Amino acid sequence: MVLPGDRLPGGWYAVNVTVEQLVPAILEAPDFDLPNPAVKHVARDWMVLWSRVRRGEDHGYIAGTFHLYRLENDPAAILPP
């Protein structure tokens, strides 16, 4: 499992489709629609991580639940600590 702020080496990444759908929706939602303002901060962290992963080679969906990506070992794709 990779969390925001972790290093992102090359390899296979399975992203939950909920992340792909909800993170952009949270970032676009007006603050008054969110139950907790911290939700938007967490979504920003995940968006940084997910935007790096989705630059990889797309290998489709697994059982409609995960989107599979393959990243090459690219120093530009490593998140800052």
C-alpha positions as CSV (number, residue, x, y, z in Angstrom):
1,M,0.0,0.0,0.0
2,V,1.2,3.5,-0.8
3,L,0.1,6.5,1.1
4,P,0.5,10.2,0.3
5,G,4.0,11.3,1.0
6,D,5.5,7.9,0.3
7,R,8.1,7.3,-2.3
8,L,6.5,6.0,-5.5
9,P,8.9,3.5,-7.2
10,G,8.2,1.7,-10.5
11,G,5.9,-1.3,-10.3
12,W,2.2,-2.3,-10.4
13,Y,-0.4,-0.1,-8.8
14,A,-4.1,-1.0,-8.3
15,V,-6.2,2.1,-7.6
16,N,-9.6,1.7,-6.1
17,V,-12.2,3.1,-8.5
18,T,-13.7,5.0,-5.6
19,V,-10.5,7.0,-5.4
20,E,-10.7,7.8,-9.1
21,Q,-14.3,9.0,-8.8
22,L,-14.6,10.6,-5.3
23,V,-11.3,12.4,-5.0
24,P,-12.0,14.8,-8.0
25,A,-15.6,15.2,-6.8
26,I,-14.5,16.2,-3.3
27,L,-12.0,18.7,-4.7
28,E,-14.7,20.3,-6.8
29,A,-17.3,20.3,-4.1
30,P,-18.1,23.6,-2.3
31,D,-16.7,23.6,1.2
32,F,-20.2,23.9,2.8
33,D,-21.2,20.5,1.2
34,L,-18.4,18.7,3.0
35,P,-19.0,17.3,6.5
36,N,-15.4,18.2,7.6
37,P,-13.1,20.7,6.0
38,A,-10.1,18.3,6.5
39,V,-11.7,16.0,3.9
40,K,-10.5,18.4,1.1
41,H,-7.0,18.4,2.5
42,V,-6.9,14.6,2.5
43,A,-8.3,14.5,-1.1
44,R,-5.5,16.9,-2.3
45,D,-2.9,14.5,-0.9
46,W,-4.5,11.6,-2.6
47,M,-4.8,13.5,-5.9
48,V,-1.1,14.1,-6.0
49,L,-0.5,10.4,-5.5
50,W,-3.1,9.3,-8.0
51,S,-2.1,11.8,-10.6
52,R,1.5,10.3,-10.5
53,V,0.1,6.7,-10.8
54,R,-2.2,7.4,-13.7
55,R,0.8,8.6,-15.8
56,G,1.7,5.0,-15.9
57,E,0.7,2.4,-18.5
58,D,-3.0,1.7,-18.2
59,H,-3.8,-2.1,-17.9
60,G,-7.6,-1.8,-17.5
61,Y,-9.9,-2.7,-14.6
62,I,-9.9,-5.7,-12.3
63,A,-13.4,-6.9,-11.4
64,G,-14.8,-3.4,-11.8
65,T,-13.2,-2.5,-8.5
66,F,-9.6,-1.5,-9.2
67,H,-7.8,0.2,-12.1
68,L,-4.4,-1.3,-12.8
69,Y,-1.4,0.7,-13.8
70,R,2.3,-0.1,-14.4
71,L,4.9,2.5,-13.7
72,E,8.4,2.4,-15.0
73,N,11.2,3.1,-12.5
74,D,11.2,6.8,-13.2
75,P,12.9,9.3,-10.7
76,A,10.4,12.0,-11.9
77,A,7.5,9.7,-10.6
78,I,8.9,9.6,-7.1
79,L,6.9,11.7,-4.6
80,P,8.9,14.0,-2.3
81,P,9.3,12.7,1.2
